[in-house]
Amino acid sequence: MVEQGCDILLLFPPIREWDNPRNFPTGLGLIAARLRQAGYRVGVIDVNGLRLSDDEVMERIAEQGPSVIGIGGLVTTYGWVKRMAERIRRERADCPIVLGGSVGTSIIETVLRKTKVNVIAVGEADDTVGELMEALLNGRELDDVAGLAFLREGQVVRTAERAMLGDLDELEYPAWDMFPMEVYLANPVVGVGRDIDVISSRGCPFQCQYCYRIFGKKYRGRSAEHVVGEIEVLKRNYDVDFISFQDDCFVVDKQRVHEICDLIDKSSILRGLRWSCTGRVTVCDDELLGRMRASGCVSVSFGIESGSERILRAMKKNASLAEAERVILSVRATGMRCPVSFMIGYPGETRETVLETVAFCEKLNIGLSALMFTCPYPGTPLYEQVRDTERFREQFVDEEDFVLKIGDAVDLVANLTEMTDEQLKSLRDEALAMARENYVPPTEAEAQAQERELYGEVLYEKGQRQMVEPAMQAHRQRHGFNESARGDIQDEKDTYR
């Protein structure tokens, strides 16, 4: 039986189905809040959080009777989007399907020509969705709505580019109440206890060629008051223990970081809160790191990516190994954790450059329990560099063939080197083994002492209970950064993402 229909039903596709749901879908939560605030009747089906089958999704769509269906997610969800769009079109032919997020924006031509999606909300869609809904519900043409892509008479139509938001403080907080929050809170990504994601800024001003920037290159940060206000609401409503800042680079505006720390310290409700963030080796300094640690930060992660200066230049990291070494040692000196990521297989990678990465890890006693394969995600400068090369065309029939194979960077998808797949995989395994052989782990007593110091006794005990769960151990080992602290480094249970 169909209930009173909603204006728009938002679907969040499943990701990493081998693991428990972890990352709260902040983007879709913001869209839901925006539409609800504008007066639309909004429904949500969090397929990832609830792990629903295709049949269950269709049953819930029928129950809610939407006028429009919106889907948002990462490019890795393309296969699910294509499959479900075809089924929705068969069973609800009169219901337009709108696609957003990197799964739409990064592969516009492929989506519009190879799926049953009607329209793509391109890039930052917070303002786009309201205008789009007004047009769809009232039968207006879409040409005057900026930030869209759709097919007309077999041709891809792009409307005017949508300007980025100038003031992120105008955003509502995510509509957490419309999602299965207890699922996400029970499955930490980075922290321990009741851990939830927060994104405090958009855009990244740096030039790393392998990164996808759906929010552009201009850095825009929410005010410290807006950010800490969000954390306070999460504490009151959901009793969170830990905040994982998932910004592209949290520390870009150092003054704002100091202001966030000041407000956290002044908030009586946030006493005992712990948090983590993303950093950059060219930005972080001793003063900033010390201030963050004093305010409850327990972990700052860095994308080092390679121990070869030549590969770093090819990546346009604009960061040196000397800077990386300095920051790693500085983070360790505060007592915080210092997760660092590395990849293998960037164009130009050789056995010699990989051994340079191993040597860097040995020098800094990094156990290197995780070494990801470089993947040229659509929309990145790296993808534009390799997509038309003979090497890439030999591996994939077309863009859709490539996208359908993208998964976790743990697995080799695209080989961008002169090595064979077998040689590259073998070199990865050899590098991991070499780094581990020379790694000196902390004693159990040292590890426990550090965790108690970082988390406090109550949160430490929560973390110990969570870490006995096989799913948690598998998650932090498979998607782990290589975590260093105080000149020692993690055992495998402490790696993450």
Buried (B, 14 or more C-beta within 10 A) or exposed (E): EEEEBBBBBBBBBBBBEEBBBBBBBBBBBBBBBBBBEBEBBBBBBBBBBBBBEEEEBBEBBBBBBBBBBBBBBBBBBBBBBBBBBEBBBEEBEEBBBBBBBBBBBBBBEBBBEBBBBBBBBBBBBBBBBBBBBEBBBEEEEBEEBBBBBBBEEEEBBEBEEBEBBEEBEEBBBBBBEBBBBEBBBBBBBBBBBBBBBBBBBBBBEBEBBBBBBBBBEEBBBBBBEBBBBBBBBBBEEBEBBBBBBBBBBBBBBBEBBBBBBBBBBEBEEBEEBBBBBBBBBBBBEEEBBBBBBEBBBBBBBBBBBBBBBBBBEBBBBEBBBEBBBBBBBBBBBBEBBBBBBBBBBBBBBBEEBBBBBBBBBBEBBBBBBBBBBBBBBBBBBBBEBBBEEEEBEEBBEEBBEBBEBBBBBEEBBBBBBEBEEEEBBEBBEBBBEBBBEBBEBBEEEEBEEBBBEBBBEEBBBBBEEBBEEEEBBEBBBBBBBBBBBBEBBBBBBBBBB
